[in-house]
Amino acid sequence: MYLTVRDATKTYGSFTALDRVSIGIDQGEFVCLLGPSGCGKTTLLRLIAGLSDLDGGQILLEGAALSDLPARKRGFGIVFQSYSLFPNMTVAENIGYGLKIRGTHRSEVARRVSELLELVKLPQLADNFPGQLSGGQQQRIALARAIAVDPRVLLLDEPLSALDAKVRSELRDEIRHVQRSLGIPTLMVTHDQEEALALADKIICMNHGVVVQAGTPEHLYHRPRTRFVAEFMGISNLLTADAVRRAFPDLPARQPGGTEGNHVACIRPEQIGVTPAPDGNATVRNISFLGNLRRLEVDSAGGPLVVETHGSDACREGDRVMLRLAPDACTWVADDLARDPAEVRA
């Protein structure tokens, strides 16, 4: 691994923010730290950046320990949620600031600034001040400033959370394009699973200061290991083995990867087929139109279910329907809600 964190521990008094967390980032990889507020993801980012000190463990870059290296000497680029641009400097001056304080020649600074303004598609704003820019434009400039110095690692601390939905989606695509074109190893903190799914090569899902599961977006979505990951990575129908048998009586009986009392089935809404049938074993209770899909709330013999369908749908509220499910659509996950989160480790 290019960047490695081994058994990172951080406490604040009696509160353990990180409990022996280990992660790795490869060259050119885009990794998202995903989890709810207070799970430890920003604490981990700050430790990597050198903005906080480890209480235990190691942080290594290409095998060299960073623990005694101050933040300014780690060579990392950081983009915060709050933009943090210098209000009295122009856009060009903000982008070139890091190069200027490193003693880079003025002509090289100008060339690099021009190049980055083209990269973030804002060449016309070089002489503007931050106060004259929109939130999305300011965040683009903050990104350009962070990568101007050719950082060894790019760290992003929820850079999109202060933006509205349309701008957030556009800038998300821009960040991915810039990261791919430059090949900078990137670690991004987010609580938004849609962002993580769209951006990441690897997602590290955290809860209560530990890594619960890590893997590709596809793996975490389709093969979560715990109830927490299943629920956090999108909408899930979580059913006991008995409820699965009642909701889908034609489904071949399959045993979960452990005792049924410790596992529940995770079934994604789009995996359930639904067909109007007067003699069906379920009833459509509510339908929400969401543009490219319809979300149905269905009362089944196994309990309430959420179903998603695309295109026009013949179902109406109050209709009786027949539900279908492929035999491999159930993923059995550990029912971890009653357990100490520190016991659930990747």
C-alpha positions in Angstrom: 0.0 0.0 0.0 1.1 3.6 -0.8 -0.4 5.0 2.4 -0.9 2.7 5.4 -2.6 3.2 8.7 -1.9 0.5 11.4 -3.9 0.2 14.6 -4.6 3.9 14.8 -6.0 4.8 18.2 -7.3 8.2 19.4 -9.0 9.0 22.7 -10.4 12.2 24.2 -10.6 11.6 28.0 -12.8 8.5 28.5 -14.1 8.6 24.9 -12.4 6.4 22.3 -12.7 8.2 18.9 -10.7 5.5 17.1 -10.1 2.0 18.3 -7.1 0.3 16.5 -8.2 1.3 13.0 -6.2 -0.1 10.0 -6.6 1.0 6.4 -4.6 1.3 3.2 -4.6 3.4 0.0 -2.9 2.4 -3.2 -1.3 4.6 -5.8 -4.0 6.5 -7.8 -6.8 5.0 -5.6 -9.9 7.0 -4.6 -11.0 5.9 -1.1 -14.0 7.1 0.8 -14.4 7.0 4.6 -18.1 6.6 5.0 -20.1 6.6 8.2 -22.5 8.6 10.4 -21.5 11.7 12.4 -19.3 10.8 15.3 -18.0 7.5 13.8 -14.4 8.7 13.7 -13.8 9.3 10.0 -12.8 13.0 10.3 -10.6 12.1 13.3 -8.8 9.6 11.1 -8.4 12.1 8.3 -6.9 14.7 10.7 -4.5 12.1 12.1 -3.3 11.3 8.5 -3.0 15.0 7.7 -0.9 15.6 10.8 -3.5 18.0 12.4 -3.9 15.7 15.4 -1.5 13.3 17.2 -1.9 9.6 17.4 -2.3 8.0 20.8 -1.3 4.6 19.4 -0.5 3.0 16.1 1.4 4.1 13.0 0.8 6.0 9.8 3.2 5.1 6.9 3.7 6.7 3.5 5.6 4.4 1.1 6.9 2.5 4.2 8.2 5.6 6.0 6.6 6.6 9.3 4.9 10.0 9.4 4.2 10.3 13.2 7.0 12.8 13.9 6.5 14.8 10.7 4.5 18.0 11.0 1.5 18.6 8.7 3.4 21.2 6.6 6.1 18.7 5.7 3.9 15.8 4.8 3.2 17.1 1.3 -0.5 16.5 1.4 -3.3 18.6 -0.2 -6.4 19.2 2.0 -9.8 20.5 1.0 -12.2 21.4 3.8 -16.0 21.7 3.8 -15.7 25.5 4.5 -13.6 26.3 1.4 -11.0 28.3 3.5 -10.0 30.6 0.7 -8.1 33.9 1.4 -10.8 36.6 1.0 -8.2 39.3 0.2 -6.5 37.4 -2.6 -7.7 36.8 -6.2 -8.6 33.4 -7.4 -5.2 33.2 -9.2 -3.4 34.3 -6.0 -5.2 31.7 -3.9 -4.3 28.9 -6.3 -0.7 29.9 -6.5 -0.2 30.6 -2.8 1.3 27.2 -2.0 3.7 27.5 -4.9 4.7 31.0 -4.0 5.7 30.2 -0.4 7.8 27.3 -1.7 9.8 29.8 -3.7 8.6 28.7 -7.1 9.5 31.2 -9.9 6.8 33.6 -10.8 6.5 32.4 -14.4 6.1 28.8 -13.3 3.4 29.8 -10.8 1.5 31.7 -13.5 1.8 28.7 -15.8 0.6 26.3 -13.2 -2.3 28.5 -12.1 -3.5 28.9 -15.7 -3.3 25.1 -16.2 -5.4 24.4 -13.1 -8.0 27.0 -13.9 -8.5 25.2 -17.2 -8.7 21.9 -15.4 -11.5 23.1 -13.0 -13.1 24.9 -15.9 -12.9 28.5 -14.4 -10.3 30.3 -16.5 -12.4 33.4 -16.8 -12.4 34.0 -13.0 -8.6 34.4 -12.4 -8.9 38.0 -11.3 -12.1 37.6 -9.2 -12.1 37.5 -5.4 -13.7 34.6 -3.4 -16.6 36.8 -2.3 -17.6 37.2 -6.0 -17.9 33.4 -6.5 -20.7 30.9 -5.9 -20.2 28.1 -3.3 -19.5 25.6 -6.1 -16.9 27.9 -7.7 -15.2 28.5 -4.4 -14.9 24.7 -3.8 -13.4 24.3 -7.3 -10.8 26.9 -6.5 -10.1 25.2 -3.1 -9.5 21.9 -5.0 -7.2 23.7 -7.5 -5.2 25.2 -4.7 -4.8 21.8 -3.0 -3.5 20.1 -6.1 -1.3 23.0 -7.3 1.7 21.8 -5.2 1.5 18.2 -6.6 0.4 16.6 -3.3 1.5 13.1 -2.4 -2.0 12.4 -1.1 -5.2 14.5 -1.5 -7.4 14.7 1.6 -11.1 15.8 1.2 -13.1 16.5 4.4 -16.8 16.5 3.3 -16.1 19.1 0.6 -19.6 18.9 -1.0 -21.9 18.9 2.1 -22.5 22.7 2.1 -23.6 22.7 -1.6 -27.1 22.3 -3.0 -28.0 19.0 -4.7 -27.4 20.0 -8.4 -24.1 21.8 -7.7 -23.0 18.8 -5.5 -23.6 16.4 -8.3 -21.7 18.5 -10.8 -18.8 19.0 -8.5 -18.7 15.4 -7.6 -18.2 14.5 -11.2 -15.5 17.2 -11.5 -13.6 15.9 -8.5 -13.5 12.4 -9.9 -12.4 13.6 -13.3 -9.6 15.7 -11.8 -8.5 12.8 -9.6 -8.4 10.3 -12.4 -6.6 12.6 -14.8 -3.9 13.4 -12.3 -3.7 10.0 -10.5 -3.4 11.4 -7.1 -4.2 9.0 -4.2 -7.3 10.5 -2.6 -9.0 9.9 0.7 -12.4 11.6 1.1 -14.6 11.8 4.2 -18.3 11.7 3.6 -21.6 10.6 5.3 -23.4 10.5 1.9 -23.5 6.9 0.6 -24.5 8.1 -2.9 -21.3 10.2 -3.1 -19.3 7.3 -1.9 -20.8 4.9 -4.4 -20.3 7.3 -7.3 -16.7 8.4 -6.5 -14.8 5.6 -4.7 -12.7 2.8 -5.9 -12.9 1.5 -2.3 -15.3 2.4 0.5 -14.2 2.1 4.2 -17.4 2.0 6.3 -16.9 3.1 9.9 -19.1 3.1 13.0 -18.2 3.9 16.6 -14.5 4.3 15.9 -13.9 1.0 14.1 -13.9 -0.2 10.5 -17.0 -2.3 10.0 -16.4 -3.3 6.4 -14.1 -2.3 3.5 -14.4 -3.1 -0.2 -15.5 -1.9 -3.6 -18.8 0.0 -3.8 -20.4 -2.9 -5.5 -19.3 -5.4 -2.8 -20.5 -3.3 0.1 -23.9 -2.6 -1.6 -24.6 -6.2 -2.8 -22.7 -8.1 -0.1 -22.9 -6.2 3.2 -21.6 -8.2 6.2 -23.7 -6.6 9.0 -27.1 -5.0 9.5 -25.4 -1.6 10.0 -23.6 -1.7 6.6 -26.8 -2.9 4.8 -28.8 -0.1 6.2 -26.2 2.6 5.7 -25.4 1.6 2.1 -28.9 2.4 0.8 -32.5 1.2 1.3 -32.7 -2.4 2.6 -35.4 -4.9 3.4 -34.1 -6.8 6.4 -36.1 -9.9 7.2 -35.7 -12.9 9.4 -35.5 -16.3 7.7 -39.1 -17.0 8.7 -40.3 -13.7 7.2 -38.4 -14.5 3.9 -40.2 -17.8 3.7 -43.6 -16.2 4.2 -43.0 -13.3 1.8 -41.6 -15.4 -0.9 -43.0 -18.9 -0.6 -41.7 -20.1 -3.9 -38.1 -19.2 -2.9 -35.9 -22.4 -2.4 -35.0 -22.7 1.3 -31.5 -21.5 2.0 -29.7 -21.4 5.3 -27.8 -18.2 6.2 -24.1 -18.3 6.9 -24.6 -19.0 10.6 -27.5 -19.6 13.0 -30.7 -17.9 11.9 -31.1 -16.1 15.2 -27.9 -14.1 14.6 -28.6 -13.3 10.9 -31.1 -11.4 8.8 -31.6 -11.4 5.1 -30.8 -8.2 3.2 -32.9 -7.7 0.1 -32.5 -4.6 -2.0 -35.7 -2.9 -3.3 -34.7 -3.3 -6.9 -34.2 -7.1 -6.5 -37.9 -7.7 -5.9 -40.2 -8.3 -8.8 -43.8 -7.3 -8.5 -46.8 -8.3 -10.7 -50.5 -7.4 -10.3 -52.4 -10.5 -9.3 -55.9 -10.7 -7.8 -54.8 -13.7 -5.8 -51.4 -12.3 -4.9 -50.0 -12.5 -1.3 -49.1 -8.8 -0.9 -50.9 -5.4 -1.2 -49.5 -2.1 -2.5 -49.9 0.4 0.3 -48.2 3.5 -1.2 -46.5 4.5 -4.4 -43.9 7.4 -4.7 -43.0 8.7 -8.1 -39.2 9.6 -8.1 -38.6 10.4 -11.8 -36.6 7.5 -13.1 -38.2 5.0 -10.7 -41.3 4.3 -8.6 -40.9 3.2 -5.0 -43.7 1.0 -3.7 -44.4 0.3 -0.1 -45.9 -3.2 0.1 -47.6 -5.2 2.8 -46.5 -8.8 2.4 -47.1 -12.0 4.3 -43.6 -11.5 5.7 -44.1 -7.9 6.8 -43.7 -4.5 5.1 -41.4 -4.3 2.1 -40.0 -1.5 -0.1 -39.9 -2.3 -3.9 -38.4 -0.2 -6.7 -39.4 -0.5 -10.3 -38.4 1.5 -13.4 -40.6 2.8 -16.2 -44.4 2.8 -16.3 -46.0 0.5 -13.7 -49.4 -1.1 -13.9 -49.6 -1.3 -10.1 -51.9 1.1 -8.2 -52.3 1.7 -4.5 -54.5 -1.0 -3.0 -53.7 -3.5 -5.7 -53.0 -7.1 -4.8 -49.7 -8.3 -6.2 -47.4 -11.3 -6.5 -43.8 -10.8 -5.3 -40.8 -12.6 -7.0 -37.3 -12.9 -5.8 -34.3 -14.6 -7.4 -32.7 -17.4 -5.2 -29.4 -15.5 -5.0 -30.9 -12.1 -4.1 -30.8 -12.7 -0.3 -27.6 -11.7 1.4 -27.4 -12.9 5.0 -25.9 -10.3 7.3 -24.9 -10.3 11.0 -27.7 -8.8 13.1 -25.3 -6.5 14.9 -27.7 -4.0 16.5 -27.5 -5.7 19.9 -23.8 -6.1 19.9 -20.9 -3.9 21.0 -19.8 -2.2 17.8 -16.2 -2.7 18.7 -16.8 -6.5 18.3 -17.7 -6.0 14.6 -14.4 -5.6 12.7 -13.3 -5.9 9.1 
